[in-house]
Amino acid sequence: LGEPAGEVRHMSHLVTRAKYDSPSRNPLQKSIKASYPLVWDIAVFIASTIQRDRDIVIDEDEISYIALHIGSHLERQAQAKNRVSATIVSPSYYDVHIVMRESVEKMLGAEVSIDSVITRTDVRPSDLTTEIVISTIPLPFEMDSIIQVQPFLTEADVEAVRRAATRARSCRHCPW
Protein backbone atom coordinates (compact mmCIF):
# COMPACT_ATOMS: atom_id res chain seq x y z
CA LEU A 1 0.00 0.00 0.00
CA GLY A 2 1.62 3.27 -1.07
CA GLU A 3 5.19 3.75 0.10
CA PRO A 4 6.47 0.29 1.04
CA ALA A 5 9.44 1.47 3.16
CA GLY A 6 7.17 3.51 5.44
CA GLU A 7 4.66 0.70 5.79
CA VAL A 8 7.32 -1.91 6.47
CA ARG A 9 8.79 0.40 9.10
CA HIS A 10 5.33 0.92 10.63
CA MET A 11 4.67 -2.83 10.73
CA SER A 12 8.06 -3.41 12.33
CA HIS A 13 7.27 -0.81 15.00
CA LEU A 14 3.78 -2.25 15.48
CA VAL A 15 5.18 -5.76 16.06
CA THR A 16 7.82 -4.44 18.47
CA ARG A 17 5.24 -2.43 20.45
CA ALA A 18 2.93 -5.46 20.65
CA LYS A 19 5.73 -7.80 21.80
CA TYR A 20 6.71 -5.40 24.58
CA ASP A 21 3.14 -4.35 25.44
CA SER A 22 3.86 -0.72 24.63
CA PRO A 23 0.90 0.36 22.47
CA SER A 24 0.74 3.63 20.56
CA ARG A 25 -2.50 5.51 21.17
CA ASN A 26 -4.36 6.94 18.21
CA PRO A 27 -6.79 9.74 19.11
CA LEU A 28 -8.62 9.16 15.81
CA GLN A 29 -9.33 5.48 16.51
CA LYS A 30 -13.04 5.83 17.37
CA SER A 31 -13.64 8.24 14.50
CA ILE A 32 -11.92 5.96 11.97
CA LYS A 33 -13.83 2.91 13.22
CA ALA A 34 -17.19 4.70 13.04
CA SER A 35 -16.67 6.66 9.82
CA TYR A 36 -14.95 4.06 7.64
CA PRO A 37 -16.40 0.65 8.53
CA LEU A 38 -15.19 -1.13 5.37
CA VAL A 39 -11.62 0.18 5.76
CA TRP A 40 -11.81 -0.75 9.45
CA ASP A 41 -12.87 -4.31 8.59
CA ILE A 42 -9.98 -4.68 6.15
CA ALA A 43 -7.58 -3.38 8.82
CA VAL A 44 -8.99 -5.89 11.33
CA PHE A 45 -8.42 -8.70 8.83
CA ILE A 46 -4.82 -7.57 8.22
CA ALA A 47 -4.22 -7.23 11.96
CA SER A 48 -5.61 -10.72 12.59
CA THR A 49 -3.24 -12.14 9.97
CA ILE A 50 -0.26 -10.36 11.56
CA GLN A 51 -1.36 -11.50 15.04
CA ARG A 52 -1.58 -15.11 13.90
CA ASP A 53 1.74 -15.02 12.00
CA ARG A 54 3.67 -13.20 14.76
CA ASP A 55 1.87 -14.56 17.80
CA ILE A 56 1.09 -11.09 19.15
CA VAL A 57 -2.00 -9.09 20.14
CA ILE A 58 -2.80 -5.91 18.21
CA ASP A 59 -5.13 -3.44 19.93
CA GLU A 60 -7.70 -1.16 18.28
CA ASP A 61 -5.40 1.87 18.34
CA GLU A 62 -2.86 -0.06 16.25
CA ILE A 63 -5.64 -1.33 13.99
CA SER A 64 -6.65 2.29 13.39
CA TYR A 65 -3.09 3.04 12.18
CA ILE A 66 -3.38 0.13 9.74
CA ALA A 67 -6.73 1.58 8.62
CA LEU A 68 -5.03 4.95 7.99
CA HIS A 69 -2.51 3.24 5.70
CA ILE A 70 -5.32 1.51 3.82
CA GLY A 71 -7.39 4.69 3.51
CA SER A 72 -4.38 6.66 2.35
CA HIS A 73 -3.60 4.06 -0.29
CA LEU A 74 -7.20 4.03 -1.56
CA GLU A 75 -7.25 7.83 -1.74
CA ARG A 76 -3.99 7.90 -3.75
CA GLN A 77 -5.39 5.28 -6.11
CA ALA A 78 -8.58 7.29 -6.65
CA GLN A 79 -6.61 10.46 -7.34
CA ALA A 80 -4.30 8.66 -9.78
CA LYS A 81 -7.25 7.27 -11.75
CA ASN A 82 -8.66 10.77 -12.10
CA ARG A 83 -5.46 12.20 -13.57
CA VAL A 84 -4.92 12.35 -17.33
CA SER A 85 -1.67 11.03 -18.80
CA ALA A 86 0.39 13.66 -20.63
CA THR A 87 3.49 14.07 -22.73
CA ILE A 88 5.39 17.33 -22.74
CA VAL A 89 7.10 18.28 -26.00
CA SER A 90 9.63 20.99 -25.32
CA PRO A 91 13.10 21.24 -26.84
CA SER A 92 15.85 21.36 -24.25
CA TYR A 93 16.78 25.00 -24.82
CA TYR A 94 18.17 26.31 -21.53
CA ASP A 95 16.32 23.61 -19.58
CA VAL A 96 12.91 25.03 -20.52
CA HIS A 97 11.58 21.45 -20.60
CA ILE A 98 12.50 21.04 -16.92
CA VAL A 99 10.78 24.28 -15.95
CA MET A 100 7.74 23.26 -18.02
CA ARG A 101 7.45 19.89 -16.28
CA GLU A 102 7.79 21.50 -12.83
CA SER A 103 5.16 24.12 -13.71
CA VAL A 104 2.67 21.56 -15.03
CA GLU A 105 3.17 19.34 -11.99
CA LYS A 106 2.80 22.28 -9.61
CA MET A 107 -0.24 23.87 -11.25
CA LEU A 108 -1.99 20.82 -12.66
CA GLY A 109 -0.60 17.88 -10.69
CA ALA A 110 -3.99 16.83 -9.38
CA GLU A 111 -5.35 16.65 -12.94
CA VAL A 112 -2.38 15.66 -15.10
CA SER A 113 0.30 13.01 -14.75
CA ILE A 114 3.42 13.61 -16.87
CA ASP A 115 4.35 10.24 -18.38
CA SER A 116 7.06 11.47 -20.75
CA VAL A 117 9.00 14.50 -21.87
CA ILE A 118 10.24 14.74 -25.45
CA THR A 119 13.04 17.24 -25.99
CA ARG A 120 13.50 16.63 -29.74
CA THR A 121 11.91 18.68 -32.50
CA ASP A 122 11.40 15.73 -34.87
CA VAL A 123 8.37 14.35 -33.04
CA ARG A 124 6.22 11.77 -34.83
CA PRO A 125 2.59 10.94 -34.00
CA SER A 126 3.71 7.45 -32.94
CA ASP A 127 5.84 9.07 -30.20
CA LEU A 128 2.68 10.40 -28.55
CA THR A 129 0.85 7.70 -26.64
CA THR A 130 -0.66 9.68 -23.76
CA GLU A 131 -4.13 11.17 -23.46
CA ILE A 132 -2.93 14.73 -23.99
CA VAL A 133 0.20 16.41 -25.37
CA ILE A 134 1.47 19.73 -24.03
CA SER A 135 3.82 21.24 -26.59
CA THR A 136 5.86 24.44 -26.59
CA ILE A 137 6.52 24.12 -30.32
CA PRO A 138 4.22 23.76 -33.33
CA LEU A 139 4.09 20.11 -34.38
CA PRO A 140 4.07 19.15 -38.07
CA PHE A 141 0.78 17.24 -37.72
CA GLU A 142 -2.59 17.74 -36.05
CA MET A 143 -4.16 15.80 -33.22
CA ASP A 144 -7.12 16.81 -31.05
CA SER A 145 -5.11 16.01 -27.93
CA ILE A 146 -2.30 18.53 -28.61
CA ILE A 147 -2.27 21.77 -26.63
CA GLN A 148 0.33 24.30 -27.73
CA VAL A 149 1.49 26.47 -24.84
CA GLN A 150 4.04 29.18 -24.19
CA PRO A 151 7.49 28.08 -22.96
CA PHE A 152 6.56 29.54 -19.57
CA LEU A 153 2.96 28.69 -18.73
CA THR A 154 0.47 31.52 -18.71
CA GLU A 155 -2.89 31.40 -16.95
CA ALA A 156 -4.52 30.90 -20.37
CA ASP A 157 -2.20 27.92 -21.02
CA VAL A 158 -3.12 26.38 -17.67
CA GLU A 159 -6.82 26.74 -18.49
CA ALA A 160 -6.31 25.23 -21.97
CA VAL A 161 -4.56 22.20 -20.45
CA ARG A 162 -7.28 21.91 -17.81
CA ARG A 163 -9.98 21.92 -20.54
CA ALA A 164 -8.06 19.30 -22.54
CA ALA A 165 -7.73 17.12 -19.43
CA THR A 166 -11.47 17.39 -18.81
CA ARG A 167 -12.19 16.39 -22.44
CA ALA A 168 -9.77 13.46 -22.20
CA ARG A 169 -11.39 12.23 -18.98
CA SER A 170 -14.86 12.39 -20.52
CA CYS A 171 -13.64 10.55 -23.64
CA ARG A 172 -12.46 7.62 -21.55
CA HIS A 173 -16.07 6.47 -21.54
CA CYS A 174 -16.75 7.17 -25.21
CA PRO A 175 -17.59 4.12 -27.33
CA TRP A 176 -15.13 5.09 -30.09
PyMOL commands that set and color helices and strands:
alter all, ss='L'
color gray80, all
select helices_A, chain A and resi 4-19+29-35+37-54+60-82+93-108+125-127+155-171
alter helices_A, ss='H'
color red, helices_A
select strands_A, chain A and resi 84-89+112-118+132-135+146-148
alter strands_A, ss='S'
color yellow, strands_A
deselect
rebuild
show_as cartoon
